[in-house]
């Protein structure tokens, strides 16, 4: 089994966490995510025009770029993370320009060398995804996104060639500003599960343990990003411990939800 498939094979939803590379003491923050209980880590590649992201992650991108973060730096962070945490899945998430600047094959090889497990490219539609084939050839999962506007006719194109997990963007908007109603998430997850065997991870707008626990009852993964990035913005160099404590509350809620489901099925 791959690291990603193992992360989604537990008898509970996986906790998927996001931080922006180069924003704050990234290696220590990544360690804090693991210590808090994150099952999968998404490492954001800063970009000047992160069109899918809300104010918190936009600001994190700008802070990282102002600090001089480069693709080389991000790959070094990934390499060092893999040495410290050999079993924790690491996914790079970002936009096409930094990923394709040296060509898909170069990026895929660099990711493989760094121990990256998957890549989410936000602004490459499936029909124009020149990166996915190179990633698959390097045994890296091209992870796709589905949204509330991904209808039955569109979904097969999204799923074609996808692997790792399917990231369901639960709101038709940008990160961090709103959360979908639980009923709409449940309906969407059921529809997606009928179309694919990939694990379904739900994100955008998840902030509280209560929200994480509710989503964990129906989805295979819960994605949290903006709330973590805001902790980093607030605490700066001292962010690792608050991040760890926050992640622990989310993980506890997810574990509790799994126990409740187990009791209900007895």
VENPEGI-V812464 format. One record per pair of residues at least 4 apart in sequence whose C-alpha atoms are under 7 Angstrom apart, sorted by the first residue. I is the first residue (numbers start at 1). J is the second residue. D is the distance in whole Angstrom. If there is no record, write none. Layout:
BEGIN
I&J&D  I&J&D
END
This chain:
BEGIN
1&5&6  1&6&6  2&6&6  3&7&6  3&87&6  3&88&7  3&89&5  4&8&7  4&89&6  4&164&6  5&9&6  5&164&7  7&14&6  7&39&6  7&40&7  8&13&7  8&14&6  8&199&7  8&220&7  12&255&7  12&258&5  13&216&5  13&219&7  13&220&5  13&221&5  13&222&7  13&254&7  14&39&6  14&220&6  14&221&4  14&222&6  15&38&5  15&39&5  15&40&6  15&221&6  15&222&5  15&223&6  15&251&7  16&38&6  16&39&6  16&40&5  16&41&6  16&221&7  16&222&6  16&223&5  16&224&6  17&38&6  17&40&6  17&41&5  17&42&6  17&223&6  17&224&5  17&225&6  18&41&6  18&42&5  18&43&6  18&44&7  18&224&6  18&225&4  19&42&7  19&43&5  19&44&6  19&225&6  19&228&7  19&229&6  20&43&6  20&44&4  20&45&6  20&46&7  20&60&6  20&61&7  21&26&6  21&43&6  21&44&6  21&45&6  21&46&7  21&64&7  21&74&6  22&26&6  22&64&5  22&69&6  23&60&6  23&63&6  23&64&5  24&232&6  24&236&5  24&237&6  25&29&6  25&237&6  26&30&6  27&31&6  27&77&7  28&32&6  28&240&6  29&33&6  29&239&7  29&240&5  30&34&6  31&35&6  32&36&6  32&240&5  32&241&7  32&243&6  32&244&5  33&37&6  33&38&5  33&243&7  33&244&6  33&247&7  34&38&5  35&244&6  36&244&5  36&245&6  36&247&5  36&248&4  37&247&6  37&248&6  37&251&6  38&247&7  39&88&7  40&88&6  40&89&5  40&90&6  41&89&6  41&90&5  41&91&6  42&90&6  42&91&5  42&92&6  42&93&6  43&91&6  43&92&5  43&93&6  44&92&6  44&93&5  44&94&6  45&92&7  45&93&6  45&94&5  46&61&5  46&64&7  46&65&7  47&61&6  47&95&7  48&61&7  48&62&7  50&58&6  52&174&5  52&175&7  53&57&6  53&58&6  53&174&5  53&175&5  54&58&6  54&174&5  54&175&5  54&176&6  54&177&7  55&59&6  56&60&6  56&226&6  56&229&7  56&230&6  57&61&6  57&226&6  57&229&7  58&62&6  59&63&6  60&64&6  61&65&6  62&66&6  63&67&6  64&68&7  64&69&6  65&69&5  69&73&6  70&74&6  71&75&6  72&76&6  73&77&6  74&78&6  75&79&6  75&114&6  76&80&6  77&81&6  78&82&6  78&114&6  78&115&7  78&116&7  79&83&6  79&114&4  79&115&6  80&84&6  81&85&6  82&86&5  82&115&6  89&117&6  90&116&5  90&117&5  90&118&7  91&116&6  91&117&6  91&118&5  91&119&5  92&118&6  92&119&5  92&120&6  93&119&6  93&120&5  93&121&6  94&120&6  94&121&5  94&122&6  95&99&7  95&121&5  95&122&5  95&123&6  96&100&6  96&121&6  96&123&6  96&124&6  97&101&6  99&107&6  100&104&5  100&107&7  102&106&6  102&107&7  103&107&6  104&108&6  104&130&7  104&131&5  104&134&6  105&109&6  105&134&5  106&110&6  107&111&6  108&112&6  108&134&6  108&135&5  108&138&6  109&113&6  109&138&6  110&114&6  111&115&6  111&116&5  112&116&6  112&138&6  112&140&7  117&140&5  117&141&6  118&140&5  118&141&4  118&142&6  118&143&6  118&164&7  119&141&6  119&142&5  119&143&6  120&142&6  120&143&5  120&144&6  124&128&6  124&129&5  125&129&6  126&157&6  126&158&6  131&135&6  132&136&6  132&142&5  133&137&6  134&138&6  135&139&6  135&140&5  135&141&6  135&142&6  136&140&5  136&141&6  136&142&7  141&163&5  141&164&5  142&162&5  142&163&6  143&162&6  143&163&6  143&164&6  143&165&6  143&166&6  144&158&6  144&162&6  144&166&6  144&167&6  145&166&6  145&167&5  145&168&6  145&169&7  146&150&6  146&167&6  146&168&5  146&169&6  147&168&6  147&169&5  147&170&6  147&171&7  147&172&7  148&170&6  148&171&6  148&172&6  150&154&6  150&155&6  151&155&6  154&158&7  155&159&6  156&160&6  163&198&7  164&198&7  165&198&5  165&199&5  165&200&6  165&201&7  166&198&6  166&199&6  166&200&5  166&201&6  167&200&6  167&201&5  167&202&6  168&200&7  168&201&6  168&202&5  168&203&6  169&202&6  169&203&5  169&204&6  170&180&6  170&185&7  170&202&6  170&203&6  170&204&6  171&179&7  171&180&6  171&204&7  175&204&5  175&205&6  175&226&7  176&204&6  176&205&5  176&226&5  177&205&6  178&205&5  179&204&7  179&205&4  179&206&7  180&184&7  180&185&7  181&185&7  182&186&6  183&187&6  184&188&6  185&189&6  186&190&6  186&218&6  187&191&6  188&192&6  189&193&6  189&200&7  189&219&6  190&194&6  191&195&7  192&196&6  193&197&7  199&220&5  200&219&6  200&220&5  200&221&6  201&219&6  201&220&6  201&221&4  201&222&5  201&223&6  202&219&7  202&221&6  202&222&5  202&223&6  203&222&6  203&223&4  203&224&6  206&211&6  206&212&6  206&224&6  207&211&7  207&224&7  207&227&6  208&212&6  209&213&6  209&249&6  209&250&5  209&253&5  210&214&6  210&253&7  211&215&6  212&216&6  212&222&6  212&250&6  212&253&7  212&254&6  213&217&7  213&253&5  213&254&5  213&257&5  215&219&6  215&222&7  216&220&7  216&221&7  216&222&6  216&254&6  216&257&7  217&257&6  217&258&7  225&229&6  226&230&6  227&231&7  228&232&6  228&243&7  229&233&6  230&234&6  231&235&6  231&239&6  231&243&7  232&236&5  232&239&5  235&239&5  239&243&6  240&244&6  241&245&6  242&246&6  243&247&6  244&248&6  245&249&7  246&250&7  247&251&6  248&252&6  249&253&6  250&254&6  251&255&6  252&256&6  253&257&6  254&258&6  255&259&6  256&260&6  257&261&6  258&262&6  259&263&6  260&264&6  261&265&6  262&266&7
END
